[in-house]
């Protein structure tokens, strides 16, 4: 199974992802980590662009083909990225669970963005203004929406896994 957590920076994706990893055995693919590794390698002449996602798609595809559950933690901002994750699952004949993490309390969301600690060496966090300007398209396909202003991380993780098992 492929579980894809998407949502703007600071909504709680990584915090929820860590809870999921604590509850089920899975491979965890975090786009922030992949993109920063690409930047740190010095191999890129410019912006990371889609490279981090392309690497994650390949890693997910290869691990799904081995029967592993994959948890992807990414902004997943556009229809093209969402379709690419669905294609990865289809290529591996795996089920996909698409989840959008939101934070309905804008003051809390801003606090998280402005006060978050970064655990990826070298990663520069976005500003609140950058988050507000982020190119993030409204979802047009069925997916689970989890509001991290209402549910704690452990509760959200359990809800996502229950949904993934078809028991929500």
Number of C-alpha atoms within 10 A of each C-alpha: 18 26 24 23 26 23 21 22 24 26 27 25 28 19 17 23 24 16 16 24 15 12 13 10 12 17 17 18 21 20 20 20 17 19 21 17 17 17 18 13 9 9 9 12 7 8 10 14 10 10 15 20 23 16 16 22 21 12 15 25 23 15 17 22 14 10 11 17 21 23 23 26 25 23 24 25 18 14 14 10 17 17 13 16 25 19 16 22 23 13 13 18 13 19 16 20 22 23 22 21 24 22 21 14 14 12 10 15 21 20 13 17 21 14 10 11 9 10 9 13 10 12 15 10 18 14 13 17 10 11 17 13 9 14 11 15 10 9 12 7 10 9 12 15 15 24 17 23 17 13 13 13 21 17 16 23 23 16 18 24 18 12 14 19 10 8 9 10
